[in-house]
Amino acid sequence: MKTLNELEMNERFHLIEETARKFKETSQEHDENVTFPFENFEALKKIGYPQLSVPSEYGGGGISLRELMKHQEIIAKYDGATALSIGWHMGIIMDIGEKKSWDDAKYRKVVQDVIENGALINNLATEPATGSPTRGGRPETTARKEGDGWILNGRKTFATLSPILKYGVISAAIEGSDDVANFVVDSTLKGVRVDETWNSVAMRASGSHDFIMEDVHVQEEDLVSYRTLGKKDPAGWLLHIPACYLGIAHAAQDSALEFATTYSPNSIKGTISELPNVQEKLGRIEMLLMESEHFLYSVARQWDESDEEERSRMSSELGAVKTSIVNKAVEAVDLAMRVVGAKSLSADNELQRYYRNVRAGLHNPPMDNMVIIGLAKSSIARVGNAKKQEQQI
């Protein structure tokens, strides 16, 4: 069988849909038991999905951001936790390769492991004391220079994918300086362990446990970049977040439509899908998802077609996509539950899982208030610039 990067785009969509459809069979079980869906990731590795977003010059699939977002939306429709989890790997490995932000030899070594073994990577930056890394707090995780390498100590929370993570990109404060750097830590190193703390009501099957390092020795080459606290360059790959929640909202829509077109209480003739109040809710869901799709894929296409300078000016659009789509997804799932009624609150009903999972998006970066304030500042600056131009004429 051909690998994913050898198949045409429509064939890839079909294969990923066929693969992800099976995830739905166990999603309820993993959610209830807070277990990690190892079988889902084995299935994705089997079809070569982890390497699909590696740039083609490094031997990967080299797909566009727009195509990646569609794949992520498809996976999320069948299992949101799996989609969100693999999305971090897919986006990060794409972003590093495109921006060439690491030493080339180090990146090639990691992606070779991705291509040959399906190795997975994630950025691990969140800590109990610092909160979201987007707020700019200095990490309590430390890096101490020793000989030809570094000694790392610390605890990272929300370490999504931790049960199968091969590489963690760890932010650490360098002792004796004001610098903060990112280190690539192989999870097989001595002193690395996972503390299974994850017990959230949302994305329960994401394996977002604590990643602990106790006197972990890494090589000089494992320091891959330095960080400027609070500074974030526009990152198109973070669109995997709204793509995930859009997929969950589509799943909720399907569930509501299935119920509405089959449920026929004895108080009416036909099904409840013929009732105006039900149609009004279904129509609102359709409009919310239609708006979300156009916004997501138009901005993803803009990113794909822009050069580096143009991309550097896309922070507002990228943030607005995330905030708009996640909030629309939350509203769409709520409307779907209103269509189904009290049955949607049953622990056996998939809608209550969609309701819990979709709300996790409100806490994924970037935060709503930061996006909205940023948009306000952009609009104010635009007016100010226009007035300056008028005065110069």
C-alpha positions as MATLAB code, in Angstrom:
seq = 'MKTLNELEMNERFHLIEETARKFKETSQEHDENVTFPFENFEALKKIGYPQLSVPSEYGGGGISLRELMKHQEIIAKYDGATALSIGWHMGIIMDIGEKKSWDDAKYRKVVQDVIENGALINNLATEPATGSPTRGGRPETTARKEGDGWILNGRKTFATLSPILKYGVISAAIEGSDDVANFVVDSTLKGVRVDETWNSVAMRASGSHDFIMEDVHVQEEDLVSYRTLGKKDPAGWLLHIPACYLGIAHAAQDSALEFATTYSPNSIKGTISELPNVQEKLGRIEMLLMESEHFLYSVARQWDESDEEERSRMSSELGAVKTSIVNKAVEAVDLAMRVVGAKSLSADNELQRYYRNVRAGLHNPPMDNMVIIGLAKSSIARVGNAKKQEQQI';
ca = [
       0.000    0.000    0.000;
       1.179    3.515   -0.773;
       2.160    5.793    2.077;
       0.090    8.880    2.860;
       2.592   11.270    1.288;
       2.430    9.261   -1.961;
      -1.353    9.508   -2.187;
      -3.259   12.399   -3.735;
      -4.950   14.778   -1.314;
      -8.498   13.427   -1.746;
      -7.199    9.896   -1.244;
      -5.489   11.011    1.947;
      -8.731   12.504    3.225;
     -10.511    9.234    2.514;
      -7.860    7.067    4.202;
      -7.728    9.265    7.292;
     -11.524    9.264    7.549;
     -11.592    5.463    7.276;
      -8.901    5.205    9.949;
     -10.446    7.755   12.339;
     -13.987    6.372   12.044;
     -12.942    3.430   14.216;
     -11.859    5.784   17.010;
     -15.489    6.510   17.834;
     -16.020    2.894   18.924;
     -13.832    3.305   22.016;
     -14.043    7.044   22.700;
     -16.759    6.645   25.337;
     -14.800    3.912   27.155;
     -11.572    5.921   27.248;
     -13.440    8.996   28.434;
     -15.159    7.163   31.272;
     -12.008    5.379   32.439;
      -9.562    8.256   31.792;
      -7.438    5.867   29.729;
      -5.158    6.695   26.836;
      -6.206    5.429   23.360;
      -2.917    3.791   22.395;
      -4.659    1.929   19.576;
      -5.676    5.191   17.886;
      -2.094    6.376   17.679;
      -0.887    3.011   16.462;
      -3.459    3.258   13.674;
      -2.271    6.758   12.766;
       1.352    5.624   12.801;
       0.456    2.648   10.598;
      -0.738    4.943    7.804;
       2.225    7.310    8.269;
       0.251   10.228    9.640;
       2.914   11.650   12.061;
       5.311   12.366    9.175;
       2.720   13.980    6.922;
       3.451   17.520    8.155;
       7.243   17.162    7.974;
       8.453   19.396    5.100;
       9.152   17.410    1.936;
      12.795   18.537    1.856;
      13.293   16.436    5.000;
      11.526   13.398    3.569;
       8.051   14.026    4.967;
       4.682   14.578    3.354;
       5.105   18.332    3.076;
       1.367   19.007    3.140;
      -0.098   22.503    3.343;
      -1.502   24.017    6.519;
      -4.958   24.019    4.946;
      -4.811   20.285    4.260;
      -3.532   19.565    7.765;
      -6.460   21.470    9.262;
      -8.906   19.325    7.292;
      -7.249   16.129    8.506;
      -7.425   17.368   12.083;
     -11.090   18.294   11.746;
     -11.865   14.813   10.388;
     -10.096   13.064   13.274;
     -11.792   15.314   15.846;
     -15.218   14.399   14.518;
     -14.593   10.845   15.695;
     -12.412   11.488   18.756;
     -11.633   14.988   19.970;
      -8.961   13.979   22.471;
      -6.988   12.068   19.847;
      -7.216   14.968   17.403;
      -6.101   17.600   19.879;
      -3.242   15.403   21.079;
      -1.803   14.483   17.675;
      -2.412   18.048   16.505;
       0.321   19.383   18.784;
       2.860   17.030   17.232;
       1.710   17.703   13.670;
       1.850   21.470   14.047;
       5.094   21.696   15.983;
       7.043   19.457   13.611;
       5.722   21.488   10.651;
       6.518   24.837   12.272;
      10.119   23.989   13.204;
      10.819   22.658    9.731;
       9.339   25.659    7.940;
      10.953   28.311   10.156;
      14.217   26.371   10.487;
      14.327   27.513   14.100;
      16.549   24.615   15.195;
      19.996   23.535   14.127;
      19.418   21.623   10.918;
      21.283   18.489   12.035;
      19.213   18.260   15.230;
      15.936   18.684   13.378;
      16.907   16.037   10.829;
      17.732   13.606   13.628;
      14.321   14.087   15.235;
      12.306   13.914   12.001;
      14.160   10.783   10.952;
      12.788    9.188   14.124;
       9.326   10.535   13.239;
       9.482    9.119    9.705;
      10.990    5.757   10.590;
       9.324    5.056   13.952;
       6.366    7.422   14.258;
       8.062    9.279   17.142;
       5.927   12.082   18.597;
       6.926   15.497   19.954;
       5.211   18.196   21.998;
       6.085   21.544   23.565;
       5.949   21.286   27.360;
       5.909   24.742   28.869;
       3.032   24.966   31.358;
       3.830   24.814   35.082;
       1.721   25.060   38.250;
       3.235   28.379   39.367;
       3.504   30.113   35.982;
       0.129   29.227   34.460;
      -0.263   29.531   30.706;
       3.099   30.129   28.951;
       1.369   32.757   26.782;
       1.259   35.007   29.855;
       5.046   35.213   29.904;
       5.942   33.765   33.315;
       9.531   32.633   33.921;
       9.729   28.826   34.189;
      10.567   27.237   37.514;
      12.142   24.354   35.610;
      15.899   24.945   35.682;
      18.868   24.152   33.469;
      22.352   24.003   34.987;
      25.443   23.868   32.808;
      27.617   20.849   33.545;
      30.509   19.775   31.386;
      29.460   19.313   27.796;
      25.749   19.396   28.580;
      22.964   20.526   30.880;
      21.165   19.193   33.957;
      17.399   19.767   33.949;
      15.052   19.711   36.924;
      11.382   20.548   36.963;
       7.746   19.573   36.484;
       5.596   20.375   33.455;
       1.812   20.136   33.625;
      -0.663   19.565   30.775;
       1.921   17.332   29.075;
      -0.446   16.085   26.394;
       0.635   12.817   24.737;
       2.847   11.981   27.728;
       2.036    8.216   27.695;
       3.656    7.882   24.250;
       5.692   11.073   23.908;
       9.211   10.511   22.599;
      10.424   14.106   22.682;
       9.431   16.969   24.961;
      10.531   20.495   24.087;
      11.144   21.829   27.588;
      11.312   25.501   28.522;
      13.794   26.064   31.356;
      15.380   29.001   33.144;
      19.177   28.887   32.876;
      20.729   29.130   36.313;
      22.931   32.170   36.892;
      21.366   34.189   34.076;
      18.121   35.805   32.947;
      17.938   33.527   29.907;
      15.197   31.021   29.182;
      15.859   28.283   26.643;
      14.113   25.366   25.002;
      15.679   21.912   25.349;
      14.754   18.723   23.532;
      14.380   15.972   26.124;
      14.139   12.330   25.085;
      11.579   10.682   27.357;
      13.755    7.568   27.636;
      16.518    9.462   29.459;
      17.329    8.619   33.063;
      15.457   10.884   35.467;
      12.430   11.419   33.235;
       9.097   10.092   34.451;
       5.397   10.724   33.984;
       3.189   11.366   37.001;
      -0.343   10.305   36.022;
      -2.212   13.274   37.439;
      -4.680   13.933   34.598;
      -8.294   13.864   35.788;
      -9.978   16.696   33.930;
     -13.664   16.572   32.987;
     -12.663   17.526   29.417;
     -10.318   15.768   26.971;
      -9.982   12.947   29.480;
      -8.264   10.640   26.985;
      -5.490   13.094   26.039;
      -2.967   11.759   28.562;
      -2.104   15.299   29.703;
      -0.241   14.160   32.812;
       2.742   15.812   34.533;
       6.175   15.394   32.935;
       8.873   15.309   35.617;
      12.633   15.714   35.247;
      15.010   14.922   38.097;
      18.672   15.609   37.305;
      18.171   14.791   33.631;
      21.375   15.141   31.617;
      21.007   16.445   28.056;
      23.673   17.265   25.467;
      24.773   20.713   24.341;
      22.995   20.164   21.010;
      19.719   19.624   22.857;
      19.495   23.339   23.617;
      17.612   24.227   20.449;
      16.539   27.846   20.978;
      16.315   30.756   23.387;
      13.003   32.306   24.395;
      11.875   35.897   24.855;
       9.294   35.774   27.628;
       5.868   36.973   26.539;
       6.887   37.245   22.865;
       4.999   35.059   20.426;
       5.524   35.042   16.685;
       2.433   34.322   14.566;
       1.968   30.562   14.417;
      -0.293   29.212   11.697;
       0.008   25.692   13.051;
      -2.014   26.664   16.140;
      -5.067   26.625   13.891;
      -5.162   22.920   14.732;
      -6.928   24.035   17.921;
     -10.017   25.557   16.271;
      -9.969   22.765   13.668;
     -10.312   20.244   16.493;
     -13.269   21.974   18.121;
     -14.940   22.509   14.759;
     -14.735   18.740   14.233;
     -16.347   18.117   17.630;
     -19.124   20.574   16.769;
     -19.768   18.706   13.516;
     -20.068   15.475   15.506;
     -22.626   17.141   17.781;
     -24.539   18.400   14.758;
     -24.686   14.876   13.317;
     -25.943   13.542   16.636;
     -28.675   16.194   16.827;
     -29.739   15.594   13.224;
     -29.901   11.839   13.740;
     -32.091   12.326   16.787;
     -34.317   14.975   15.208;
     -34.982   12.945   12.057;
     -35.790    9.711   13.904;
     -37.510   10.758   17.145;
     -41.287   10.819   16.878;
     -43.142   11.309   20.179;
     -46.792   10.265   20.142;
     -47.849   13.883   20.630;
     -47.025   14.776   17.000;
     -47.159   13.291   13.519;
     -43.789   12.711   11.914;
     -40.478   13.493   13.595;
     -39.416   16.513   15.607;
     -37.309   17.651   12.643;
     -40.532   19.060   11.198;
     -41.123   21.358   14.168;
     -40.210   25.046   13.564;
     -38.505   25.453   16.962;
     -36.261   22.441   16.252;
     -35.515   23.629   12.714;
     -34.550   27.034   14.092;
     -31.916   25.416   16.328;
     -30.635   23.153   13.557;
     -30.417   26.126   11.212;
     -28.425   28.140   13.723;
     -26.002   25.224   14.134;
     -25.569   24.999   10.367;
     -24.850   28.726   10.097;
     -22.340   28.670   12.971;
     -20.411   25.808   11.403;
     -20.606   27.299    7.913;
     -19.132   30.576    9.157;
     -16.441   28.705   11.074;
     -15.369   26.618    8.087;
     -15.035   29.624    5.816;
     -13.037   31.541    8.421;
     -10.695   28.651    9.239;
      -9.884   27.590    5.700;
      -9.619   31.079    4.218;
      -7.038   32.093    6.837;
      -5.204   28.763    6.474;
      -5.044   29.349    2.715;
      -3.801   32.895    3.309;
      -1.010   31.483    5.483;
      -0.055   28.924    2.841;
       0.102   31.582    0.116;
       2.002   34.213    2.144;
       5.721   34.796    2.459;
       7.518   35.160    5.784;
       6.982   38.920    5.990;
       3.251   38.639    5.285;
       2.893   35.854    7.845;
       4.517   38.049   10.483;
       1.501   40.367   10.218;
      -1.155   37.670   10.656;
      -1.397   37.534   14.458;
      -4.798   39.213   14.510;
      -6.338   36.873   11.949;
      -4.939   33.748   13.577;
      -6.089   34.723   17.042;
      -9.504   35.765   15.783;
      -9.993   32.384   14.077;
      -9.327   30.513   17.294;
     -11.531   32.713   19.466;
     -14.384   32.879   16.974;
     -14.512   29.187   16.080;
     -14.111   27.824   19.594;
     -16.912   30.012   20.901;
     -19.103   29.119   17.934;
     -18.363   25.423   18.544;
     -19.397   25.768   22.189;
     -22.650   27.417   21.087;
     -23.293   24.785   18.401;
     -22.882   21.901   20.851;
     -25.199   23.634   23.314;
     -27.838   24.022   20.587;
     -27.446   20.352   19.641;
     -28.150   19.390   23.248;
     -31.241   21.608   23.267;
     -32.513   19.730   20.227;
     -32.086   16.379   21.949;
     -33.289   17.649   25.317;
     -32.699   15.988   28.685;
     -31.554   12.759   26.991;
     -28.361   14.612   26.029;
     -27.385   14.711   29.705;
     -27.307   10.946   30.008;
     -23.831    9.590   30.732;
     -24.408    7.167   27.856;
     -25.121    9.961   25.364;
     -22.178   11.154   23.285;
     -23.402   14.755   23.403;
     -22.427   15.202   27.045;
     -18.866   14.202   26.083;
     -18.847   16.687   23.204;
     -20.128   19.360   25.599;
     -17.283   18.747   28.047;
     -14.579   18.389   25.406;
     -15.504   21.446   23.385;
     -15.210   23.688   26.436;
     -11.523   22.766   26.757;
     -10.940   25.017   23.764;
     -11.718   28.060   25.867;
      -8.515   27.353   27.816;
      -6.238   26.585   24.867;
      -3.999   29.394   23.589;
      -4.415   32.143   22.699;
      -6.763   33.304   25.458;
      -9.933   35.138   24.394;
      -9.214   38.342   26.296;
      -5.723   38.634   24.807;
      -7.114   38.175   21.298;
      -9.906   40.706   21.762;
      -7.621   43.330   23.306;
      -5.126   42.734   20.506;
      -7.829   43.294   17.901;
      -8.875   46.489   19.662;
      -5.313   47.808   19.673;
      -4.931   46.957   15.981;
      -8.071   48.886   15.084;
      -7.020   51.866   17.219;
      -3.575   51.879   15.600;
      -5.180   51.733   12.163;
      -7.187   54.886   12.887;
      -4.103   56.618   14.278;
      -2.064   55.760   11.188;
      -4.837   57.015    8.922;
      -4.929   60.352   10.742;
      -1.146   60.713   10.450;
      -1.363   60.115    6.707;
      -4.089   62.765    6.395;
      -1.938   65.283    8.227;
       0.988   64.580    5.898;
      -1.087   65.226    2.776;
];
